[in-house]
């Protein structure tokens, strides 16, 4: 799923580079046995890939997703 680009703040080349980087990260995680990304993770990745959020915001939101998942599994 590709999120629509609201503000074309980054070039198509940068979008392609980010998409390749994220695909490599997903592949590495799957090879480590971590499974496929959740729908929420995919949507969050698309926001970063298309330049709608910064890398820092991506990291913060990812940490929150992980913390929420761990909390849910603990209950």
PDB file of N, H, CA, C and O in Angstrom:
ATOM      1  N   UNK A   1       0.841  -1.176   0.000  1.00  0.00           N
ATOM      2  CA  UNK A   1       0.000   0.000   0.000  1.00  0.00           C
ATOM      3  C   UNK A   1       0.882   1.234   0.000  1.00  0.00           C
ATOM      4  O   UNK A   1       1.803   1.338   0.810  1.00  0.00           O
ATOM      5  N   UNK A   2       0.621   2.138  -0.869  1.00  0.00           N
ATOM      6  H   UNK A   2      -0.127   2.053  -1.527  1.00  0.00           H
ATOM      7  CA  UNK A   2       1.384   3.380  -0.939  1.00  0.00           C
ATOM      8  C   UNK A   2       0.509   4.534  -0.486  1.00  0.00           C
ATOM      9  O   UNK A   2      -0.582   4.753  -1.012  1.00  0.00           O
ATOM     10  N   UNK A   3       1.009   5.267   0.500  1.00  0.00           N
ATOM     11  H   UNK A   3       1.896   5.089   0.927  1.00  0.00           H
ATOM     12  CA  UNK A   3       0.281   6.434   0.992  1.00  0.00           C
ATOM     13  C   UNK A   3       0.367   7.551  -0.036  1.00  0.00           C
ATOM     14  O   UNK A   3       1.390   7.701  -0.704  1.00  0.00           O
ATOM     15  N   UNK A   4      -0.693   8.333  -0.169  1.00  0.00           N
ATOM     16  H   UNK A   4      -1.524   8.211   0.373  1.00  0.00           H
ATOM     17  CA  UNK A   4      -0.610   9.465  -1.102  1.00  0.00           C
ATOM     18  C   UNK A   4       0.372  10.503  -0.577  1.00  0.00           C
ATOM     19  O   UNK A   4       0.486  10.707   0.632  1.00  0.00           O
ATOM     20  N   UNK A   5       1.065  11.142  -1.473  1.00  0.00           N
ATOM     21  H   UNK A   5       0.973  10.976  -2.454  1.00  0.00           H
ATOM     22  CA  UNK A   5       2.014  12.176  -1.075  1.00  0.00           C
ATOM     23  C   UNK A   5       1.248  13.481  -0.935  1.00  0.00           C
ATOM     24  O   UNK A   5       0.758  14.039  -1.917  1.00  0.00           O
ATOM     25  N   UNK A   6       1.152  13.958   0.298  1.00  0.00           N
ATOM     26  H   UNK A   6       1.550  13.505   1.096  1.00  0.00           H
ATOM     27  CA  UNK A   6       0.418  15.194   0.548  1.00  0.00           C
ATOM     28  C   UNK A   6       1.266  16.387   0.133  1.00  0.00           C
ATOM     29  O   UNK A   6       0.794  17.255  -0.602  1.00  0.00           O
ATOM     30  N   UNK A   7       2.480  16.440   0.581  1.00  0.00           N
ATOM     31  H   UNK A   7       2.864  15.735   1.178  1.00  0.00           H
ATOM     32  CA  UNK A   7       3.415  17.506   0.220  1.00  0.00           C
ATOM     33  C   UNK A   7       4.632  16.844  -0.394  1.00  0.00           C
ATOM     34  O   UNK A   7       5.337  16.089   0.277  1.00  0.00           O
ATOM     35  N   UNK A   8       4.881  17.116  -1.643  1.00  0.00           N
ATOM     36  H   UNK A   8       4.309  17.729  -2.187  1.00  0.00           H
ATOM     37  CA  UNK A   8       6.030  16.513  -2.307  1.00  0.00           C
ATOM     38  C   UNK A   8       7.295  17.246  -1.859  1.00  0.00           C
ATOM     39  O   UNK A   8       7.893  18.004  -2.623  1.00  0.00           O
ATOM     40  N   UNK A   9       7.689  17.006  -0.611  1.00  0.00           N
ATOM     41  H   UNK A   9       7.204  16.390   0.010  1.00  0.00           H
ATOM     42  CA  UNK A   9       8.851  17.675  -0.038  1.00  0.00           C
ATOM     43  C   UNK A   9      10.157  16.972  -0.387  1.00  0.00           C
ATOM     44  O   UNK A   9      11.238  17.541  -0.238  1.00  0.00           O
ATOM     45  N   UNK A  10      10.047  15.754  -0.843  1.00  0.00           N
ATOM     46  H   UNK A  10       9.169  15.292  -0.964  1.00  0.00           H
ATOM     47  CA  UNK A  10      11.254  15.008  -1.204  1.00  0.00           C
ATOM     48  C   UNK A  10      11.137  14.539  -2.645  1.00  0.00           C
ATOM     49  O   UNK A  10      10.042  14.392  -3.186  1.00  0.00           O
ATOM     50  N   UNK A  11      12.272  14.313  -3.236  1.00  0.00           N
ATOM     51  H   UNK A  11      13.162  14.433  -2.796  1.00  0.00           H
ATOM     52  CA  UNK A  11      12.299  13.951  -4.653  1.00  0.00           C
ATOM     53  C   UNK A  11      11.855  12.501  -4.864  1.00  0.00           C
ATOM     54  O   UNK A  11      11.894  11.690  -3.939  1.00  0.00           O
ATOM     55  N   UNK A  12      11.434  12.187  -6.088  1.00  0.00           N
ATOM     56  H   UNK A  12      11.403  12.845  -6.840  1.00  0.00           H
ATOM     57  CA  UNK A  12      11.098  10.794  -6.409  1.00  0.00           C
ATOM     58  C   UNK A  12      12.288   9.858  -6.181  1.00  0.00           C
ATOM     59  O   UNK A  12      12.101   8.706  -5.792  1.00  0.00           O
ATOM     60  N   UNK A  13      13.505  10.344  -6.420  1.00  0.00           N
ATOM     61  H   UNK A  13      13.657  11.281  -6.736  1.00  0.00           H
ATOM     62  CA  UNK A  13      14.689   9.516  -6.169  1.00  0.00           C
ATOM     63  C   UNK A  13      14.840   9.195  -4.687  1.00  0.00           C
ATOM     64  O   UNK A  13      15.209   8.079  -4.323  1.00  0.00           O
ATOM     65  N   UNK A  14      14.554  10.178  -3.831  1.00  0.00           N
ATOM     66  H   UNK A  14      14.254  11.085  -4.126  1.00  0.00           H
ATOM     67  CA  UNK A  14      14.630   9.954  -2.387  1.00  0.00           C
ATOM     68  C   UNK A  14      13.545   8.993  -1.928  1.00  0.00           C
ATOM     69  O   UNK A  14      13.789   8.155  -1.060  1.00  0.00           O
ATOM     70  N   UNK A  15      12.352   9.102  -2.499  1.00  0.00           N
ATOM     71  H   UNK A  15      12.154   9.783  -3.204  1.00  0.00           H
ATOM     72  CA  UNK A  15      11.279   8.161  -2.173  1.00  0.00           C
ATOM     73  C   UNK A  15      11.710   6.748  -2.550  1.00  0.00           C
ATOM     74  O   UNK A  15      11.504   5.812  -1.777  1.00  0.00           O
ATOM     75  N   UNK A  16      12.300   6.586  -3.722  1.00  0.00           N
ATOM     76  H   UNK A  16      12.467   7.346  -4.350  1.00  0.00           H
ATOM     77  CA  UNK A  16      12.764   5.267  -4.168  1.00  0.00           C
ATOM     78  C   UNK A  16      13.856   4.739  -3.247  1.00  0.00           C
ATOM     79  O   UNK A  16      13.866   3.554  -2.916  1.00  0.00           O
ATOM     80  N   UNK A  17      14.782   5.615  -2.827  1.00  0.00           N
ATOM     81  H   UNK A  17      14.773   6.578  -3.096  1.00  0.00           H
ATOM     82  CA  UNK A  17      15.856   5.198  -1.920  1.00  0.00           C
ATOM     83  C   UNK A  17      15.278   4.745  -0.580  1.00  0.00           C
ATOM     84  O   UNK A  17      15.687   3.723  -0.031  1.00  0.00           O
ATOM     85  N   UNK A  18      14.322   5.517  -0.063  1.00  0.00           N
ATOM     86  H   UNK A  18      13.990   6.348  -0.509  1.00  0.00           H
ATOM     87  CA  UNK A  18      13.704   5.162   1.215  1.00  0.00           C
ATOM     88  C   UNK A  18      12.915   3.858   1.107  1.00  0.00           C
ATOM     89  O   UNK A  18      12.929   3.037   2.024  1.00  0.00           O
ATOM     90  N   UNK A  19      12.225   3.677  -0.021  1.00  0.00           N
ATOM     91  H   UNK A  19      12.213   4.344  -0.766  1.00  0.00           H
ATOM     92  CA  UNK A  19      11.451   2.442  -0.202  1.00  0.00           C
ATOM     93  C   UNK A  19      12.389   1.226  -0.232  1.00  0.00           C
ATOM     94  O   UNK A  19      12.087   0.187   0.355  1.00  0.00           O
ATOM     95  N   UNK A  20      13.526   1.367  -0.920  1.00  0.00           N
ATOM     96  H   UNK A  20      13.772   2.211  -1.397  1.00  0.00           H
ATOM     97  CA  UNK A  20      14.508   0.278  -0.966  1.00  0.00           C
ATOM     98  C   UNK A  20      15.100   0.013   0.419  1.00  0.00           C
ATOM     99  O   UNK A  20      15.270  -1.139   0.819  1.00  0.00           O
ATOM    100  N   UNK A  21      15.411   1.083   1.143  1.00  0.00           N
ATOM    101  H   UNK A  21      15.273   2.019   0.819  1.00  0.00           H
ATOM    102  CA  UNK A  21      15.950   0.939   2.494  1.00  0.00           C
ATOM    103  C   UNK A  21      14.969   0.206   3.395  1.00  0.00           C
ATOM    104  O   UNK A  21      15.366  -0.685   4.146  1.00  0.00           O
ATOM    105  N   UNK A  22      13.704   0.567   3.330  1.00  0.00           N
ATOM    106  H   UNK A  22      13.382   1.290   2.721  1.00  0.00           H
ATOM    107  CA  UNK A  22      12.700  -0.080   4.171  1.00  0.00           C
ATOM    108  C   UNK A  22      12.504  -1.537   3.762  1.00  0.00           C
ATOM    109  O   UNK A  22      12.326  -2.400   4.622  1.00  0.00           O
ATOM    110  N   UNK A  23      12.535  -1.818   2.478  1.00  0.00           N
ATOM    111  H   UNK A  23      12.680  -1.117   1.780  1.00  0.00           H
ATOM    112  CA  UNK A  23      12.397  -3.202   2.012  1.00  0.00           C
ATOM    113  C   UNK A  23      13.550  -4.060   2.526  1.00  0.00           C
ATOM    114  O   UNK A  23      13.342  -5.207   2.922  1.00  0.00           O
ATOM    115  N   UNK A  24      14.765  -3.511   2.523  1.00  0.00           N
ATOM    116  H   UNK A  24      14.935  -2.579   2.202  1.00  0.00           H
ATOM    117  CA  UNK A  24      15.914  -4.244   3.051  1.00  0.00           C
ATOM    118  C   UNK A  24      15.774  -4.482   4.546  1.00  0.00           C
ATOM    119  O   UNK A  24      16.124  -5.556   5.035  1.00  0.00           O
ATOM    120  N   UNK A  25      15.268  -3.496   5.280  1.00  0.00           N
ATOM    121  H   UNK A  25      14.984  -2.624   4.884  1.00  0.00           H
ATOM    122  CA  UNK A  25      15.071  -3.651   6.723  1.00  0.00           C
ATOM    123  C   UNK A  25      14.027  -4.727   7.024  1.00  0.00           C
ATOM    124  O   UNK A  25      14.206  -5.532   7.938  1.00  0.00           O
ATOM    125  N   UNK A  26      12.947  -4.738   6.260  1.00  0.00           N
ATOM    126  H   UNK A  26      12.802  -4.084   5.517  1.00  0.00           H
ATOM    127  CA  UNK A  26      11.905  -5.750   6.448  1.00  0.00           C
ATOM    128  C   UNK A  26      12.461  -7.133   6.138  1.00  0.00           C
ATOM    129  O   UNK A  26      12.196  -8.087   6.870  1.00  0.00           O
ATOM    130  N   UNK A  27      13.228  -7.250   5.060  1.00  0.00           N
ATOM    131  H   UNK A  27      13.443  -6.475   4.465  1.00  0.00           H
ATOM    132  CA  UNK A  27      13.829  -8.530   4.704  1.00  0.00           C
ATOM    133  C   UNK A  27      14.747  -9.021   5.823  1.00  0.00           C
ATOM    134  O   UNK A  27      14.690 -10.189   6.207  1.00  0.00           O
ATOM    135  N   UNK A  28      15.585  -8.137   6.342  1.00  0.00           N
ATOM    136  H   UNK A  28      15.631  -7.187   6.030  1.00  0.00           H
ATOM    137  CA  UNK A  28      16.510  -8.517   7.409  1.00  0.00           C
ATOM    138  C   UNK A  28      15.746  -8.982   8.649  1.00  0.00           C
ATOM    139  O   UNK A  28      16.113  -9.979   9.271  1.00  0.00           O
ATOM    140  N   UNK A  29      14.698  -8.266   8.999  1.00  0.00           N
ATOM    141  H   UNK A  29      14.400  -7.456   8.494  1.00  0.00           H
ATOM    142  CA  UNK A  29      13.905  -8.646  10.168  1.00  0.00           C
ATOM    143  C   UNK A  29      13.254 -10.012   9.961  1.00  0.00           C
ATOM    144  O   UNK A  29      13.211 -10.825  10.884  1.00  0.00           O
ATOM    145  N   UNK A  30      12.755 -10.264   8.768  1.00  0.00           N
ATOM    146  H   UNK A  30      12.790  -9.603   8.018  1.00  0.00           H
ATOM    147  CA  UNK A  30      12.137 -11.569   8.486  1.00  0.00           C
ATOM    148  C   UNK A  30      13.166 -12.680   8.542  1.00  0.00           C
ATOM    149  O   UNK A  30      12.867 -13.770   9.029  1.00  0.00           O
ATOM    150  N   UNK A  31      14.382 -12.428   8.051  1.00  0.00           N
ATOM    151  H   UNK A  31      14.625 -11.543   7.655  1.00  0.00           H
ATOM    152  CA  UNK A  31      15.436 -13.431   8.107  1.00  0.00           C
ATOM    153  C   UNK A  31      15.853 -13.734   9.547  1.00  0.00           C
ATOM    154  O   UNK A  31      16.336 -14.828   9.840  1.00  0.00           O
ATOM    155  N   UNK A  32      15.667 -12.774  10.433  1.00  0.00           N
ATOM    156  H   UNK A  32      15.275 -11.886  10.195  1.00  0.00           H
ATOM    157  CA  UNK A  32      15.969 -12.963  11.853  1.00  0.00           C
ATOM    158  C   UNK A  32      14.807 -13.626  12.593  1.00  0.00           C
ATOM    159  O   UNK A  32      14.881 -13.854  13.801  1.00  0.00           O
ATOM    160  N   UNK A  33      13.742 -13.931  11.866  1.00  0.00           N
ATOM    161  H   UNK A  33      13.682 -13.746  10.885  1.00  0.00           H
ATOM    162  CA  UNK A  33      12.610 -14.614  12.470  1.00  0.00           C
ATOM    163  C   UNK A  33      11.604 -13.696  13.138  1.00  0.00           C
ATOM    164  O   UNK A  33      10.803 -14.149  13.955  1.00  0.00           O
ATOM    165  N   UNK A  34      11.631 -12.418  12.805  1.00  0.00           N
ATOM    166  H   UNK A  34      12.282 -12.050  12.141  1.00  0.00           H
ATOM    167  CA  UNK A  34      10.729 -11.466  13.447  1.00  0.00           C
ATOM    168  C   UNK A  34       9.390 -11.334  12.727  1.00  0.00           C
ATOM    169  O   UNK A  34       8.515 -10.600  13.185  1.00  0.00           O
ATOM    170  N   UNK A  35       9.222 -12.024  11.625  1.00  0.00           N
ATOM    171  H   UNK A  35       9.933 -12.621  11.253  1.00  0.00           H
ATOM    172  CA  UNK A  35       7.949 -12.010  10.917  1.00  0.00           C
ATOM    173  C   UNK A  35       7.744 -10.771  10.068  1.00  0.00           C
ATOM    174  O   UNK A  35       8.627  -9.924   9.931  1.00  0.00           O
ATOM    175  N   UNK A  36       6.555 -10.694   9.505  1.00  0.00           N
ATOM    176  H   UNK A  36       5.838 -11.382   9.615  1.00  0.00           H
ATOM    177  CA  UNK A  36       6.189  -9.572   8.641  1.00  0.00           C
ATOM    178  C   UNK A  36       5.784  -8.379   9.496  1.00  0.00           C
ATOM    179  O   UNK A  36       5.324  -8.553  10.625  1.00  0.00           O
ATOM    180  N   UNK A  37       5.952  -7.161   8.965  1.00  0.00           N
ATOM    181  H   UNK A  37       6.326  -7.020   8.048  1.00  0.00           H
ATOM    182  CA  UNK A  37       5.497  -5.987   9.702  1.00  0.00           C
ATOM    183  C   UNK A  37       3.973  -5.970   9.793  1.00  0.00           C
ATOM    184  O   UNK A  37       3.279  -6.464   8.905  1.00  0.00           O
ATOM    185  N   UNK A  38       3.471  -5.396  10.876  1.00  0.00           N
ATOM    186  H   UNK A  38       4.035  -4.995  11.597  1.00  0.00           H
ATOM    187  CA  UNK A  38       2.025  -5.264  11.036  1.00  0.00           C
ATOM    188  C   UNK A  38       1.503  -4.193  10.084  1.00  0.00           C
ATOM    189  O   UNK A  38       2.276  -3.443   9.487  1.00  0.00           O
ATOM    190  N   UNK A  39       0.199  -4.134   9.954  1.00  0.00           N
ATOM    191  H   UNK A  39      -0.429  -4.743  10.439  1.00  0.00           H
ATOM    192  CA  UNK A  39      -0.419  -3.117   9.097  1.00  0.00           C
ATOM    193  C   UNK A  39      -0.049  -1.717   9.584  1.00  0.00           C
ATOM    194  O   UNK A  39       0.215  -0.823   8.780  1.00  0.00           O
ATOM    195  N   UNK A  40      -0.032  -1.532  10.911  1.00  0.00           N
ATOM    196  H   UNK A  40      -0.247  -2.258  11.564  1.00  0.00           H
ATOM    197  CA  UNK A  40       0.331  -0.232  11.478  1.00  0.00           C
ATOM    198  C   UNK A  40       1.773   0.134  11.140  1.00  0.00           C
ATOM    199  O   UNK A  40       2.070   1.289  10.833  1.00  0.00           O
ATOM    200  N   UNK A  41       2.665  -0.852  11.197  1.00  0.00           N
ATOM    201  H   UNK A  41       2.424  -1.789  11.446  1.00  0.00           H
ATOM    202  CA  UNK A  41       4.072  -0.607  10.867  1.00  0.00           C
ATOM    203  C   UNK A  41       4.238  -0.243   9.398  1.00  0.00           C
ATOM    204  O   UNK A  41       5.031   0.637   9.063  1.00  0.00           O
ATOM    205  N   UNK A  42       3.507  -0.904   8.529  1.00  0.00           N
ATOM    206  H   UNK A  42       2.863  -1.619   8.801  1.00  0.00           H
ATOM    207  CA  UNK A  42       3.572  -0.612   7.098  1.00  0.00           C
ATOM    208  C   UNK A  42       3.081   0.807   6.832  1.00  0.00           C
ATOM    209  O   UNK A  42       3.708   1.553   6.080  1.00  0.00           O
ATOM    210  N   UNK A  43       1.964   1.180   7.447  1.00  0.00           N
ATOM    211  H   UNK A  43       1.455   0.574   8.058  1.00  0.00           H
ATOM    212  CA  UNK A  43       1.426   2.527   7.260  1.00  0.00           C
ATOM    213  C   UNK A  43       2.401   3.584   7.771  1.00  0.00           C
ATOM    214  O   UNK A  43       2.593   4.618   7.132  1.00  0.00           O
ATOM    215  N   UNK A  44       3.012   3.322   8.919  1.00  0.00           N
ATOM    216  H   UNK A  44       2.856   2.482   9.438  1.00  0.00           H
ATOM    217  CA  UNK A  44       3.986   4.247   9.484  1.00  0.00           C
ATOM    218  C   UNK A  44       5.200   4.375   8.568  1.00  0.00           C
ATOM    219  O   UNK A  44       5.704   5.478   8.356  1.00  0.00           O
ATOM    220  N   UNK A  45       5.662   3.271   8.034  1.00  0.00           N
ATOM    221  H   UNK A  45       5.252   2.376   8.206  1.00  0.00           H
ATOM    222  CA  UNK A  45       6.788   3.291   7.107  1.00  0.00           C
ATOM    223  C   UNK A  45       6.478   4.127   5.876  1.00  0.00           C
ATOM    224  O   UNK A  45       7.326   4.882   5.402  1.00  0.00           O
ATOM    225  N   UNK A  46       5.255   3.991   5.357  1.00  0.00           N
ATOM    226  H   UNK A  46       4.566   3.378   5.742  1.00  0.00           H
ATOM    227  CA  UNK A  46       4.850   4.765   4.181  1.00  0.00           C
ATOM    228  C   UNK A  46       4.884   6.261   4.446  1.00  0.00           C
ATOM    229  O   UNK A  46       5.240   7.046   3.567  1.00  0.00           O
ATOM    230  N   UNK A  47       4.511   6.657   5.663  1.00  0.00           N
ATOM    231  H   UNK A  47       4.222   6.020   6.377  1.00  0.00           H
ATOM    232  CA  UNK A  47       4.555   8.077   6.007  1.00  0.00           C
ATOM    233  C   UNK A  47       5.987   8.604   5.921  1.00  0.00           C
ATOM    234  O   UNK A  47       6.212   9.716   5.444  1.00  0.00           O
ATOM    235  N   UNK A  48       6.952   7.809   6.382  1.00  0.00           N
ATOM    236  H   UNK A  48       6.769   6.906   6.769  1.00  0.00           H
ATOM    237  CA  UNK A  48       8.355   8.231   6.317  1.00  0.00           C
ATOM    238  C   UNK A  48       8.858   8.169   4.873  1.00  0.00           C
ATOM    239  O   UNK A  48       9.527   9.091   4.408  1.00  0.00           O
ATOM    240  N   UNK A  49       8.544   7.106   4.179  1.00  0.00           N
ATOM    241  H   UNK A  49       8.000   6.356   4.557  1.00  0.00           H
ATOM    242  CA  UNK A  49       9.004   6.929   2.799  1.00  0.00           C
ATOM    243  C   UNK A  49       8.563   8.103   1.930  1.00  0.00           C
ATOM    244  O   UNK A  49       9.332   8.585   1.098  1.00  0.00           O
ATOM    245  N   UNK A  50       7.342   8.557   2.117  1.00  0.00           N
ATOM    246  H   UNK A  50       6.717   8.166   2.793  1.00  0.00           H
ATOM    247  CA  UNK A  50       6.798   9.634   1.292  1.00  0.00           C
ATOM    248  C   UNK A  50       7.101  11.025   1.845  1.00  0.00           C
ATOM    249  O   UNK A  50       6.652  12.024   1.284  1.00  0.00           O
ATOM    250  N   UNK A  51       7.856  11.097   2.936  1.00  0.00           N
ATOM    251  H   UNK A  51       8.221  10.285   3.391  1.00  0.00           H
ATOM    252  CA  UNK A  51       8.288  12.381   3.462  1.00  0.00           C
ATOM    253  C   UNK A  51       7.266  13.105   4.309  1.00  0.00           C
ATOM    254  O   UNK A  51       7.405  14.303   4.555  1.00  0.00           O
ATOM    255  N   UNK A  52       6.238  12.399   4.762  1.00  0.00           N
ATOM    256  H   UNK A  52       6.125  11.425   4.562  1.00  0.00           H
ATOM    257  CA  UNK A  52       5.192  13.034   5.556  1.00  0.00           C
ATOM    258  C   UNK A  52       5.561  13.141   7.034  1.00  0.00           C
ATOM    259  O   UNK A  52       4.973  13.937   7.766  1.00  0.00           O
ATOM    260  N   UNK A  53       6.535  12.338   7.475  1.00  0.00           N
ATOM    261  H   UNK A  53       7.013  11.692   6.881  1.00  0.00           H
ATOM    262  CA  UNK A  53       7.059  12.446   8.835  1.00  0.00           C
ATOM    263  C   UNK A  53       8.578  12.360   8.766  1.00  0.00           C
ATOM    264  O   UNK A  53       9.135  11.844   7.797  1.00  0.00           O
ATOM    265  N   UNK A  54       9.237  12.864   9.790  1.00  0.00           N
ATOM    266  H   UNK A  54       8.784  13.284  10.577  1.00  0.00           H
ATOM    267  CA  UNK A  54      10.698  12.817   9.842  1.00  0.00           C
ATOM    268  C   UNK A  54      11.167  11.449  10.329  1.00  0.00           C
ATOM    269  O   UNK A  54      10.377  10.637  10.810  1.00  0.00           O
ATOM    270  N   UNK A  55      12.472  11.212  10.192  1.00  0.00           N
ATOM    271  H   UNK A  55      13.115  11.871   9.801  1.00  0.00           H
ATOM    272  CA  UNK A  55      13.037   9.960  10.684  1.00  0.00           C
ATOM    273  C   UNK A  55      12.902   9.866  12.198  1.00  0.00           C
ATOM    274  O   UNK A  55      12.637   8.790  12.735  1.00  0.00           O
ATOM    275  N   UNK A  56      13.085  10.988  12.886  1.00  0.00           N
ATOM    276  H   UNK A  56      13.300  11.861  12.450  1.00  0.00           H
ATOM    277  CA  UNK A  56      12.928  10.988  14.345  1.00  0.00           C
ATOM    278  C   UNK A  56      11.501  10.625  14.746  1.00  0.00           C
ATOM    279  O   UNK A  56      11.291   9.869  15.695  1.00  0.00           O
ATOM    280  N   UNK A  57      10.529  11.161  14.025  1.00  0.00           N
ATOM    281  H   UNK A  57      10.699  11.774  13.254  1.00  0.00           H
ATOM    282  CA  UNK A  57       9.136  10.833  14.330  1.00  0.00           C
ATOM    283  C   UNK A  57       8.858   9.362  14.037  1.00  0.00           C
ATOM    284  O   UNK A  57       8.125   8.709  14.779  1.00  0.00           O
ATOM    285  N   UNK A  58       9.436   8.843  12.968  1.00  0.00           N
ATOM    286  H   UNK A  58      10.032   9.374  12.365  1.00  0.00           H
ATOM    287  CA  UNK A  58       9.302   7.417  12.660  1.00  0.00           C
ATOM    288  C   UNK A  58       9.809   6.581  13.821  1.00  0.00           C
ATOM    289  O   UNK A  58       9.142   5.639  14.250  1.00  0.00           O
ATOM    290  N   UNK A  59      10.999   6.923  14.338  1.00  0.00           N
ATOM    291  H   UNK A  59      11.541   7.688  13.990  1.00  0.00           H
ATOM    292  CA  UNK A  59      11.574   6.172  15.463  1.00  0.00           C
ATOM    293  C   UNK A  59      10.696   6.270  16.705  1.00  0.00           C
ATOM    294  O   UNK A  59      10.460   5.267  17.378  1.00  0.00           O
ATOM    295  N   UNK A  60      10.213   7.467  17.012  1.00  0.00           N
ATOM    296  H   UNK A  60      10.405   8.282  16.465  1.00  0.00           H
ATOM    297  CA  UNK A  60       9.372   7.647  18.196  1.00  0.00           C
ATOM    298  C   UNK A  60       8.080   6.851  18.090  1.00  0.00           C
ATOM    299  O   UNK A  60       7.670   6.186  19.041  1.00  0.00           O
ATOM    300  N   UNK A  61       7.449   6.921  16.940  1.00  0.00           N
ATOM    301  H   UNK A  61       7.782   7.461  16.167  1.00  0.00           H
ATOM    302  CA  UNK A  61       6.185   6.193  16.761  1.00  0.00           C
ATOM    303  C   UNK A  61       6.409   4.682  16.763  1.00  0.00           C
ATOM    304  O   UNK A  61       5.575   3.929  17.266  1.00  0.00           O
ATOM    305  N   UNK A  62       7.534   4.239  16.201  1.00  0.00           N
ATOM    306  H   UNK A  62       8.211   4.850  15.792  1.00  0.00           H
ATOM    307  CA  UNK A  62       7.854   2.813  16.202  1.00  0.00           C
ATOM    308  C   UNK A  62       8.069   2.322  17.626  1.00  0.00           C
ATOM    309  O   UNK A  62       7.582   1.255  17.999  1.00  0.00           O
ATOM    310  N   UNK A  63       8.795   3.094  18.416  1.00  0.00           N
ATOM    311  H   UNK A  63       9.190   3.961  18.113  1.00  0.00           H
ATOM    312  CA  UNK A  63       9.008   2.724  19.824  1.00  0.00           C
ATOM    313  C   UNK A  63       7.678   2.605  20.565  1.00  0.00           C
ATOM    314  O   UNK A  63       7.484   1.691  21.366  1.00  0.00           O
ATOM    315  N   UNK A  64       6.763   3.537  20.290  1.00  0.00           N
ATOM    316  H   UNK A  64       6.921   4.280  19.639  1.00  0.00           H
ATOM    317  CA  UNK A  64       5.459   3.490  20.937  1.00  0.00           C
ATOM    318  C   UNK A  64       4.688   2.249  20.507  1.00  0.00           C
ATOM    319  O   UNK A  64       4.052   1.601  21.339  1.00  0.00           O
ATOM    320  N   UNK A  65       4.734   1.905  19.217  1.00  0.00           N
ATOM    321  H   UNK A  65       5.251   2.431  18.541  1.00  0.00           H
ATOM    322  CA  UNK A  65       4.062   0.694  18.746  1.00  0.00           C
ATOM    323  C   UNK A  65       4.605  -0.542  19.450  1.00  0.00           C
ATOM    324  O   UNK A  65       3.840  -1.414  19.864  1.00  0.00           O
ATOM    325  N   UNK A  66       5.932  -0.617  19.586  1.00  0.00           N
ATOM    326  H   UNK A  66       6.553   0.091  19.250  1.00  0.00           H
ATOM    327  CA  UNK A  66       6.555  -1.765  20.250  1.00  0.00           C
ATOM    328  C   UNK A  66       6.133  -1.809  21.718  1.00  0.00           C
ATOM    329  O   UNK A  66       5.762  -2.867  22.225  1.00  0.00           O
ATOM    330  N   UNK A  67       6.188  -0.665  22.402  1.00  0.00           N
ATOM    331  H   UNK A  67       6.489   0.195  21.990  1.00  0.00           H
ATOM    332  CA  UNK A  67       5.808  -0.613  23.816  1.00  0.00           C
ATOM    333  C   UNK A  67       4.345  -1.018  23.999  1.00  0.00           C
ATOM    334  O   UNK A  67       4.018  -1.747  24.935  1.00  0.00           O
ATOM    335  N   UNK A  68       3.473  -0.553  23.120  1.00  0.00           N
ATOM    336  H   UNK A  68       3.739   0.039  22.360  1.00  0.00           H
ATOM    337  CA  UNK A  68       2.053  -0.917  23.204  1.00  0.00           C
ATOM    338  C   UNK A  68       1.857  -2.409  22.993  1.00  0.00           C
ATOM    339  O   UNK A  68       1.050  -3.035  23.681  1.00  0.00           O
ATOM    340  N   UNK A  69       2.588  -2.982  22.048  1.00  0.00           N
ATOM    341  H   UNK A  69       3.243  -2.473  21.489  1.00  0.00           H
ATOM    342  CA  UNK A  69       2.483  -4.417  21.776  1.00  0.00           C
ATOM    343  C   UNK A  69       2.972  -5.228  22.969  1.00  0.00           C
ATOM    344  O   UNK A  69       2.328  -6.201  23.363  1.00  0.00           O
ATOM    345  N   UNK A  70       4.096  -4.839  23.542  1.00  0.00           N
ATOM    346  H   UNK A  70       4.619  -4.049  23.222  1.00  0.00           H
ATOM    347  CA  UNK A  70       4.629  -5.546  24.707  1.00  0.00           C
ATOM    348  C   UNK A  70       3.640  -5.457  25.873  1.00  0.00           C
ATOM    349  O   UNK A  70       3.402  -6.438  26.576  1.00  0.00           O
ATOM    350  N   UNK A  71       3.075  -4.272  26.063  1.00  0.00           N
ATOM    351  H   UNK A  71       3.269  -3.474  25.492  1.00  0.00           H
ATOM    352  CA  UNK A  71       2.094  -4.081  27.145  1.00  0.00           C
ATOM    353  C   UNK A  71       0.888  -4.986  26.927  1.00  0.00           C
ATOM    354  O   UNK A  71       0.408  -5.612  27.872  1.00  0.00           O
ATOM    355  N   UNK A  72       0.392  -5.063  25.690  1.00  0.00           N
ATOM    356  H   UNK A  72       0.782  -4.554  24.923  1.00  0.00           H
ATOM    357  CA  UNK A  72      -0.767  -5.907  25.392  1.00  0.00           C
ATOM    358  C   UNK A  72      -0.449  -7.374  25.619  1.00  0.00           C
ATOM    359  O   UNK A  72      -1.293  -8.115  26.124  1.00  0.00           O
ATOM    360  N   UNK A  73       0.734  -7.802  25.261  1.00  0.00           N
ATOM    361  H   UNK A  73       1.419  -7.201  24.850  1.00  0.00           H
ATOM    362  CA  UNK A  73       1.112  -9.207  25.438  1.00  0.00           C
ATOM    363  C   UNK A  73       1.265  -9.553  26.917  1.00  0.00           C
ATOM    364  O   UNK A  73       1.085 -10.705  27.311  1.00  0.00           O
ATOM    365  N   UNK A  74       1.593  -8.566  27.724  1.00  0.00           N
ATOM    366  H   UNK A  74       1.739  -7.630  27.404  1.00  0.00           H
ATOM    367  CA  UNK A  74       1.765  -8.799  29.155  1.00  0.00           C
ATOM    368  C   UNK A  74       0.461  -8.933  29.905  1.00  0.00           C
ATOM    369  O   UNK A  74       0.442  -9.424  31.034  1.00  0.00           O
ATOM    370  N   UNK A  75      -0.633  -8.502  29.295  1.00  0.00           N
ATOM    371  H   UNK A  75      -0.617  -8.103  28.379  1.00  0.00           H
ATOM    372  CA  UNK A  75      -1.945  -8.567  29.981  1.00  0.00           C
ATOM    373  C   UNK A  75      -2.647  -9.867  29.730  1.00  0.00           C
ATOM    374  O   UNK A  75      -3.752 -10.078  30.231  1.00  0.00           O
TER     375      UNK A  75
END
